[in-house]
Amino acid sequence: MEQRVDTIIIGSGICGLSSAHFLSKQTNDFLVLEASDKVGGIIQTENNSDFICENGPNTVLLNNDAIIELIKDCKLWESIKLPSESSNKNRYVLHENELELIPTSFKKFIRSPLLSFKSKLRILFEPFISKHKENTTVYNFVVKRFGKDFHDQFIEPFITGIYAGDTKKMSAKHSLKILWNLEQSHGSVLRGLFKQKRKGNQMGSFNLPKGLSQMIHKIAEPIKDRIHLNVAVEKVEKNEFGYKVSTKSGTFLSKKIICAVPAYSLINLFTDEQLNNELKNVRYTPVDVFHFSFKRDHIKNQAPGFGVLTKPSDQKNYLGILFSSRTFDHVAPQDSELFTVLVGGERQKELCELPKEQLETIVLRELKQLICQQGEVTFKKHFRWKRGIPQYDMNQETLSTVIKGFEAQNTGLFILGNFYEGISVSDCILKAKNIANKLS
Ligand SMILES: Cc1cc2nc3c(=O)[nH]c(=O)nc-3n(C[C@H](O)[C@H](O)[C@H](O)COP(=O)(O)OP(=O)(O)OC[C@H]3O[C@@H](n4cnc5c(N)ncnc54)[C@H](O)[C@@H]3O)c2cc1C
């Protein structure tokens, strides 16, 4: 027997769940179909032994109205946890095996040992460099505008922090969207930044008392009757009703469809050759996430801050370390510190093939060296994302065009996900709100 419903949302990651949330303000006539046994997708908090460990995102940006609306709707606004003031001010890159602050003001930049005098001078010429006429890689964009040293010391680690990606493959227009748009609209990134700063643009970020899964559970709670877990969608076909959605546990008919699954799952749902050819080109890079805790007294390096990112030239076996409990003190007991180490990405893919125990030994040794830790590990956890972070390569423009074309040919069908037009949780929520608005 086929079940009929107005809208089907496929996938209950933040894209699918927030679509359901915004849609629920207009109608109850929808269902969310989720392949796994839980909601949230990549947003996965593990609460154990007094530690709050984020296996996926650690912080969510408060950079658009949709995320703020969602948090307020979930009645979580009053309880959001903001990062400590010191973590907002202090972010590090590794420099000669030590923590070096990323400068946050012109004065600090001038004094920073991360760039030579010549490389600093080179940056001042940026406003005189012509803007790009067409898209290019992140590497080419940054080297042309600011020089190679700036790329190596600042942008490469920054890209590592968000995409764990390879700047020589990634699209500047899509991965460095803000810098690209500043260049395109002001003719220079620096000129654009200067004007923007005077406007006083500010962005904050947050976590929650029980971790980010708390937001997931709050979104899911009021619509739990409309979420079907362990239902993997196998095929979506057009028919006279609208769409026929096939799963092992039955067939659903709907007038509208929101597909909120990763590109590698979406590829199986439709038979459109052009769409599938583009989806095949979306690469996902693996990431291993380690959580380690030590007694506070055993750690010599007490540098306050958000964390540290590495560059290829540092030759470390990790991409970055988040100082999780220095950023959010509620994630570990008072006498302990929690560190989250990220490994893999495009730079160190092969490490994500190693057995967990072997990789853990390597990573722990390097973590202990950096923070001068002398006692035993008191708590540890590990999570492996085999297909972790989608890469915004040079195919992004074509991918977006093909998806828009496919949506235009299929009335009432929308494709949503972190693999195009915004990877962050807050981007995903904004895209979901826009789609829900289109359905009203
Ligand atoms: C290690 C890591 C750290 C990150 N850190 C941050 C951060 O600090 N801040 C930030 O903003 N972002 C961060 N991100 C990115 C962000 O978490 C993701 O972009 C976002 O959560 C993706 O949400 P999504 O809904 O697009 O996809 P997903 O979370 O992947 O959800 C897709 C859902 O679809 C389901 N599904 C798949 N196929 C089917 C099918 N056939 N039928 C039904 N259901 C199906 C899956 O089971 C899953 O539940 C991080 C990502 C990773 C991996």
PDBQT file of the ligand as one rigid body, heavy atoms in Angstrom, charges set to zero:
ROOT
HETATM    1  C1  LIG A 501      34.702  16.281  11.279  1.00  0.00    +0.000 C 
HETATM    2  C2  LIG A 501      33.800  17.416  10.826  1.00  0.00    +0.000 A 
HETATM    3  C3  LIG A 501      33.864  18.639  11.484  1.00  0.00    +0.000 A 
HETATM    4  C4  LIG A 501      33.026  19.699  11.093  1.00  0.00    +0.000 A 
HETATM    5  N1  LIG A 501      33.078  20.870  11.786  1.00  0.00    +0.000 NA
HETATM    6  C5  LIG A 501      32.194  21.854  11.510  1.00  0.00    +0.000 A 
HETATM    7  C6  LIG A 501      32.091  23.000  12.362  1.00  0.00    +0.000 A 
HETATM    8  O1  LIG A 501      32.807  23.127  13.369  1.00  0.00    +0.000 OA
HETATM    9  N2  LIG A 501      31.152  23.942  12.059  1.00  0.00    +0.000 N 
HETATM   10  C7  LIG A 501      30.323  23.817  10.977  1.00  0.00    +0.000 A 
HETATM   11  O2  LIG A 501      29.485  24.721  10.749  1.00  0.00    +0.000 OA
HETATM   12  N3  LIG A 501      30.372  22.728  10.165  1.00  0.00    +0.000 NA
HETATM   13  C8  LIG A 501      31.277  21.738  10.413  1.00  0.00    +0.000 A 
HETATM   14  N4  LIG A 501      31.300  20.599   9.635  1.00  0.00    +0.000 N 
HETATM   15  C9  LIG A 501      30.394  20.510   8.470  1.00  0.00    +0.000 C 
HETATM   16  C10 LIG A 501      28.939  20.216   8.862  1.00  0.00    +0.000 C 
HETATM   17  O3  LIG A 501      28.896  19.419  10.006  1.00  0.00    +0.000 OA
HETATM   18  C11 LIG A 501      28.214  19.493   7.730  1.00  0.00    +0.000 C 
HETATM   19  O4  LIG A 501      28.389  20.202   6.527  1.00  0.00    +0.000 OA
HETATM   20  C12 LIG A 501      26.697  19.341   7.988  1.00  0.00    +0.000 C 
HETATM   21  O5  LIG A 501      26.456  18.830   9.274  1.00  0.00    +0.000 OA
HETATM   22  C13 LIG A 501      26.136  18.423   6.899  1.00  0.00    +0.000 C 
HETATM   23  O6  LIG A 501      24.749  18.268   7.049  1.00  0.00    +0.000 OA
HETATM   24  P1  LIG A 501      23.872  17.566   5.900  1.00  0.00    +0.000 P 
HETATM   25  O7  LIG A 501      22.481  17.532   6.365  1.00  0.00    +0.000 OA
HETATM   26  O8  LIG A 501      24.153  18.208   4.576  1.00  0.00    +0.000 OA
HETATM   27  O9  LIG A 501      24.450  16.089   5.719  1.00  0.00    +0.000 OA
HETATM   28  P2  LIG A 501      24.542  14.850   6.726  1.00  0.00    +0.000 P 
HETATM   29  O10 LIG A 501      24.763  15.303   8.096  1.00  0.00    +0.000 OA
HETATM   30  O11 LIG A 501      25.524  13.935   6.082  1.00  0.00    +0.000 OA
HETATM   31  O12 LIG A 501      23.082  14.199   6.673  1.00  0.00    +0.000 OA
HETATM   32  C14 LIG A 501      22.621  13.405   5.616  1.00  0.00    +0.000 C 
HETATM   33  C15 LIG A 501      21.629  12.387   6.155  1.00  0.00    +0.000 C 
HETATM   34  O13 LIG A 501      21.051  11.679   5.056  1.00  0.00    +0.000 OA
HETATM   35  C16 LIG A 501      20.913  10.324   5.424  1.00  0.00    +0.000 C 
HETATM   36  N5  LIG A 501      20.840   9.523   4.177  1.00  0.00    +0.000 N 
HETATM   37  C17 LIG A 501      21.819   9.262   3.283  1.00  0.00    +0.000 A 
HETATM   38  N6  LIG A 501      21.335   8.537   2.265  1.00  0.00    +0.000 NA
HETATM   39  C18 LIG A 501      20.015   8.338   2.504  1.00  0.00    +0.000 A 
HETATM   40  C19 LIG A 501      18.974   7.680   1.801  1.00  0.00    +0.000 A 
HETATM   41  N7  LIG A 501      19.194   7.059   0.651  1.00  0.00    +0.000 N 
HETATM   42  N8  LIG A 501      17.726   7.684   2.347  1.00  0.00    +0.000 NA
HETATM   43  C20 LIG A 501      17.474   8.300   3.529  1.00  0.00    +0.000 A 
HETATM   44  N9  LIG A 501      18.441   8.945   4.234  1.00  0.00    +0.000 NA
HETATM   45  C21 LIG A 501      19.673   8.976   3.726  1.00  0.00    +0.000 A 
HETATM   46  C22 LIG A 501      22.182  10.039   6.237  1.00  0.00    +0.000 C 
HETATM   47  O14 LIG A 501      22.035   8.876   7.019  1.00  0.00    +0.000 OA
HETATM   48  C23 LIG A 501      22.281  11.333   7.047  1.00  0.00    +0.000 C 
HETATM   49  O15 LIG A 501      21.581  11.234   8.265  1.00  0.00    +0.000 OA
HETATM   50  C24 LIG A 501      32.128  19.520   9.997  1.00  0.00    +0.000 A 
HETATM   51  C25 LIG A 501      32.077  18.288   9.326  1.00  0.00    +0.000 A 
HETATM   52  C26 LIG A 501      32.902  17.236   9.732  1.00  0.00    +0.000 A 
HETATM   53  C27 LIG A 501      32.815  15.914   9.009  1.00  0.00    +0.000 C 
ENDROOT
TORSDOF 0
